[in-house]
Amino acid sequence: MAKTLADLRPVYVVGVGWHPYQALSSASYVRLGLAAARQALADAGVAWRDVETSYVGTAKIGMACGRPMLSHLGENQSSIVHIENASASGSAAFRHACIEVASGMSDVGMVVGVDKPFRVDMASTQTGVEELAADEILPFTHFALLTNAYMTQFGASIEDIARVAVKNHGNGAKNPNAQRQKARTLQDVLGGRPVSGQLTALQCCPVGEGAAAVVIASEDGIRRLGLDGSRAVRVAASAAISEIAYPPGVGFDAELTRRVSEMALTQAGIRPGELDVVELHDAFTVEELHYVEAMGICGPGQAVRLLEEGALDIGGQVAVNPSGGLIAMGHPIGPTGVGQIGEITMQLRGEAGARQQPGAKRGLAHMVGLGAVAYAHVLRRD
């Protein structure tokens, strides 16, 4: 039977860092990535020379971007692995770094997610197979249709769904690393620029630039380097899956989320109701509702009620996207999944400041990559 991360030696997040997410600027990706990497190393108390493996998650920069970036930290002959997996690029990089440390091949690793919004052609445009609806069914159109379907199926209103954005913009206003740092009212969200159907711009994530980094270590690495173990957060589970052909009427993003979340929670030995913090892929407002339900936090159609009651707020039953989520924190692609791990680490350390979920001990990070792959990680600090 295949092993999981829970079957291997423990892995801990010991350092986190960011370059704030922002709109396209003249800053080089090197500057963005170095800011996050240096902050993560300083937070961990780890010297660059002690890092034994590095993973770089990026979707839009191009080949082998890690060496020109990380070489500014000084000499280090350890391996660098570059990973592209659409929106889940950073999540995939984090998973494989954890596997390497858990296996005993390395004691200390660093994961850097970095991106800038350069134009990148999708591989699907070069398959030689014509997509008849590619010009009509764009991502925002797809999610506008899902929004209408959710409202029809569960009797929800667009106001119900827009409250996701109100919550997450409010959380982003408390996050100095967020691209959007302004609280919004329901009227602001609904009165914003129309995008598709009933979706407005403030219900959709901005795709900008930025960087996030984490340093991970084994118990041997923590002891050998004399790190502060009291701030180390255990990576209790890592799960990854890809899509299959689903029956008609099954939403592939929600089904991927259901399966990968169940896998991760089972590995970690906890139930959905035991989660204190969740950072999930809310590129559009309706996604948060779908995914909260798919994770088993509530039943189908019940997320709207939890949202209205404040159960998904900071201080509620489970803080969903306390960072601001993709909607307010931003979605620069490569950094997104890594930044989620950083946010949950801050929450479980009790260091999230105005965003702090009281008594947080368990958190789940979730990303979907272009509808084809999904990742979930569980962090805990009991």
PyMOL commands that set and color helices and strands:
alter all, ss='L'
color gray80, all
select helices_A, chain A and resi 5-7+29-44+48-50+66-73+86-103+123-126+139-154+158-172+186-190+201-203+219-225+229-231+252-268+272-274+285-294+303-309+325-328+336-349+353-355
alter helices_A, ss='H'
color red, helices_A
select strands_A, chain A and resi 11-22+53-57+79-83+108-115+194-196+199-200+209-218+233-242+277-279+319-320+362-369+373-380
alter strands_A, ss='S'
color yellow, strands_A
deselect
rebuild
show_as cartoon
